[in-house]
Amino acid sequence: MHEHTRDPSLEPATILLHKPAGFDAIEGRKPARALVTPETRWAEDPSGIEILDTHFIRLTPLVPLDNDASGLMVFTQDGRAWRRLTEDAGKIEHEYIVEVNGDIAPYGLIKLNHGLSYLGCEIPPCKVSWQNEIRLRFAIKEPRPGQLRDMCNQVGLDVVAIRRIRIGKVSMGKMPVGTWRYFPVGEKF
């Protein structure tokens, strides 16, 4: 049997979830994992993968996301996806939309791009720009829990909401909050 004729439903599953704010990504009392059920699959999932009960067993959550943030999350049964997102974590850019209140400090945008510290460590350069009057777009590698909120606070901004819209090459697209889709084996982050 050739590799390309294998039924993709029989491969280990990788699932992309649009996590709502208020759910715990990795561990906690209100796990985002509980939202991944056959009923919450995105109706427009383009993968063509058939749902199997085995896809919901031993799904490992990857790439942490703060409880109060929403957006793209990954769960996998696939060691290859796990290795890519953990061993190569430092190379993978995440994109966030951060809604803010307040007036940014002078040179605040320059400082957000490079020059701030978090928990005593200098933050590597990242790409931060205004998307509109109230939203900043962050393209950043390996942000730590609470880091984006703290960066905004350091330049005089209060964070209203944080949403991750992309991990590496994988974007959330139009997937509604609280739904998920399959990420086919062989596609790359």
N, C-alpha and C positions, 0 to 999 in steps of 0.2 A: 504494500500500500504506500503510495507516494505521500510525502509530507503535505502537499497542497490539497490532497483530497480528504484530509481528516476533517471530521465534523467539529467546527469551532465550539460547539456547545460542550464537547467532551474535554476541552482544554481547561486548565485551571482558570478560574474567573478573576478578572480585575474589574472593579466597579468604580465609577465616578459618581459621587453624590454632590448635589447642591445643598450643602449643610445650612440649615437655618441658624440664626443667632440664638444663643441660649442652650445649645447642645454641646456636650463635651466630645472633642475629636478623638482623643486617644483613650483616656480613662476618666471616670467620674460617675456621678449618680444619674446623669441623663445622657447616656451614650448616643452619639449620632448613628452608631451601628444599628440601633433598634429601628431606624427609619428605613433601612434597606430590606424591603419585603417585596414579594412578587407584585403586590398591589400598587406599590409606589413607583414602579418602573415608568420612566418617561415614555409616553405614548409614541413619541417620534424618534425613539432610539434607532439610529441608522445601522446598528451593528448586524442585525439579522440573526443574532444568537438566540437560541431557544432557552427559556428559563428552565433550569433543573434545580431540584431541591439541594443537590450537592454544592451548588454555587454559593450557598449561604452558610456553609460550614467552614469554620476556621478562617474567616476573613480577617486579615490583619490590617488595622488602620495605619496609614503612612502619612508623612508630611503634616505635622501638627498644625492646628488652626485654633486660635483663641476661642474660648467659650462664647464670648460676646461678638465674635466675627461670624460672618456667613461666607458661603462660597464653596469653591471646588475642593473636594476631598477625595482621597484614593483609598480603597480597600482592596486587598489582593490575597489570592491563594498562590500566586505565581512567584517563585523564587527569583526569576529574572527581573520582574518589575520591582520586587523588594530590594534586590541588589542595586539596581539602577538608582532608585530613589533614596537609598541610604548611603551607599559607597560613593556615588557621584553627587551627593546633595550639594556640595560646595560649588558645583558647576551649573546647577539648574536654577534658572531665574524664575521667580514668582512675580506675578503681576496682581496688584491690589488697587481697588478704588477706595479711597478714604474720604468720607464726608466729614467736613470740619466746620467749626464755628469759631468766630473771633477774628482778630486782625493779626496777620503774620508779622513777626518782628522784622526789622530792617535786615536785609540779606538772608532772610529766613530760608528762602528756596535754595540759595547757594549752600547754606549749612545743611539742609536736608540731603542734598546730593553728596556732600562730603564735608566732614568736619565735626560730626557729633559723636558722642560716646554713649554706650548703654552698659549699665552694670560694671562700670570701670574699664570697659574695653572700647577701643576706637572702632566705629562702624565702617566697614569697607565702603568705597564709593558705590553709589547706586544711582538710578535714574529717577528723579522725581520732577513732575511737571503738573501744572494746573490743567485739569480737564475742562472745568468751567469755574464759575465764581465760588462754588462751595465744595468742589471735589478735586482731590489730588490723586494723581496716578503714580504709584510706586512700582518700579521694576527693580527687584532686589533679590539677592541670593541669601538663603538660609536666615531669614529673620527669626529672632527668638521670641518666645511668648512675651507679650506686652511691649515689644520693641517699637512697633509702628506708632502706637498710642504715645509712648514716651518721647519718641522723636518729634511728634507733632507738638506735644506739651512744651518741649524745649524751645520751640520757636513761637510760643504764644498761642497755639491753636488747641481747641478742645475737639476731641474726636466724637462724632455723632454715630458713625457706623463704619465698619471695615468689611470689605467683600473681596475675596480672592477670585479673580476671573481667569487666571491662567497659571499652569505649572509647566515650565519648559515650553514645549511646542503645543501642549494640549490646552485648549481653551474651553471654557464652560459653555460658551455659545448661548443659545436661547433656552437652555434647560431650566424649567421652573424650580423655585425653591422647594426643598423636600422631596424632589424626585431624583432618580439615578439612571445611568445608562451603562451598558457594558463598554469596556475598552478592549478591543480585540487584541489577542496575542499577536505580537509582531509589529504593532504600532509602537512608536517611540515617544518617550517623554522629552 
